[in-house]
Amino acid sequence: MTDLADPYANGDIVVRLKDKAWHDLGGGTRFKLLRCNMHTGEWVIYVNMQPGATFAPHRHLSDAEYYVTRGELLYDVGSAPEGTYGYEPLGSVHHEARCEVETEMLFFGHGAVVYTGENGELRFILDNEFLRDVASGAVEANVS
């Protein structure tokens, strides 16, 4: 039988969240890799942010969607408490996203997100390859 929990599969994927390992994104944020399509660039992660965790300034090079399952995400466009669906269009820029309480969300990335430093310089590109490399232990991340 095919492993339907393989996040790199091109066919059906059936994942039990409790069976997936956590991977560190730095600064109190971690994720479980649910889908990572190496052909389309799409990826799906389940994110856990500890109180005070942040995402550094970033710009979306593709659409993204999320659904908050616990806690509250706070960012430029407002508050996204538990039960909130959010859509971030291509080109959207966020100077900071953070949480004050433990927060969890299902995040659907349809491509790359560029993270920048204080002066707008490129820090790294979060995409399917980056998440694959973090999950394999080949790359150490810090999204804060």
C-alpha positions in Angstrom: 0.0 0.0 0.0 1.2 3.5 -0.8 2.1 5.8 2.1 -0.7 8.3 1.9 1.0 10.5 4.5 4.0 11.3 2.3 3.9 15.1 2.0 5.9 14.9 -1.3 3.4 12.6 -3.0 1.9 13.7 -6.3 -1.4 11.8 -5.7 -3.7 11.5 -2.8 -2.4 12.5 0.6 -4.2 11.6 3.8 -2.4 12.9 6.9 -3.1 12.4 10.6 -1.8 15.5 12.3 -0.8 13.7 15.5 1.5 11.4 13.5 3.6 14.2 12.0 6.8 15.5 13.6 7.3 19.2 14.6 10.0 21.1 12.9 11.5 24.3 14.3 11.2 27.6 12.5 12.9 29.6 15.2 11.7 32.3 17.6 9.0 30.1 19.2 7.4 28.9 15.9 7.3 25.4 14.7 5.4 23.5 12.0 4.2 20.1 10.8 4.8 19.5 7.0 1.5 18.2 5.6 2.1 18.8 1.9 5.1 19.9 -0.1 4.6 19.7 -3.9 7.9 19.9 -5.7 6.2 20.3 -9.1 3.7 23.1 -8.3 5.5 24.8 -5.4 2.4 24.5 -3.2 2.8 23.6 0.4 0.6 23.1 3.5 1.8 23.3 7.1 0.3 23.2 10.5 1.8 26.0 12.6 2.3 26.4 16.3 3.4 29.8 17.7 4.3 30.2 21.3 3.2 33.5 23.1 5.4 36.3 21.8 6.4 34.5 18.6 6.6 36.7 15.5 7.0 36.4 11.7 9.5 39.0 10.4 8.6 41.4 7.6 7.7 39.5 4.5 6.1 39.7 1.0 4.0 37.1 -0.6 5.1 36.1 -4.1 1.9 34.0 -4.4 -1.4 33.8 -2.7 -1.6 32.2 0.7 -4.5 31.1 3.0 -4.8 30.2 6.6 -7.3 29.0 9.2 -6.7 29.7 12.9 -7.5 26.7 15.0 -6.4 28.0 18.4 -5.3 31.4 19.8 -5.1 34.6 17.8 -2.8 35.9 15.0 -2.2 39.6 15.1 -0.8 41.4 12.1 -1.0 44.5 9.9 -4.5 43.9 8.7 -5.9 43.2 12.1 -6.8 40.3 14.4 -7.4 36.7 13.4 -8.8 34.9 16.4 -9.6 31.2 16.6 -12.1 30.2 13.9 -10.8 32.9 11.4 -10.1 32.2 7.7 -7.6 34.6 6.1 -6.5 35.1 2.5 -3.3 36.9 1.6 -3.0 37.9 -2.1 0.0 37.9 -4.3 2.1 40.9 -3.5 0.8 41.5 0.0 3.4 42.8 2.5 3.3 42.2 6.2 5.7 44.1 8.5 5.0 41.8 11.4 2.7 39.0 12.3 2.7 37.9 15.9 0.8 36.3 18.7 0.3 37.1 22.4 -1.1 33.6 23.3 -0.3 30.2 22.0 -1.6 30.1 18.5 -2.1 27.3 15.9 -3.2 27.5 12.3 -3.4 25.6 9.1 -1.5 27.5 6.4 -1.8 26.9 2.7 1.1 28.4 0.6 0.7 28.6 -3.1 4.3 29.6 -3.7 7.1 31.6 -2.2 7.2 34.2 0.6 10.2 36.5 0.8 11.5 37.5 4.3 13.4 40.7 4.6 15.6 42.4 7.2 15.2 45.8 8.9 16.5 47.6 5.8 14.5 45.6 3.3 17.4 43.3 2.4 16.6 39.7 1.5 17.0 37.3 4.5 15.6 34.1 2.9 12.8 32.7 0.8 10.3 30.5 2.4 9.0 28.1 -0.2 8.4 24.3 -0.7 12.2 23.7 -1.0 13.0 25.7 2.1 10.3 23.8 4.1 11.6 20.4 2.8 15.1 21.4 3.8 14.1 22.5 7.3 12.1 19.3 7.7 15.0 17.1 6.7 17.4 19.0 9.1 19.5 20.4 6.2 18.6 24.0 7.0 18.1 25.9 10.3 15.4 28.5 10.2 14.5 31.7 12.1 11.3 33.4 10.8 11.2 35.9 13.7 
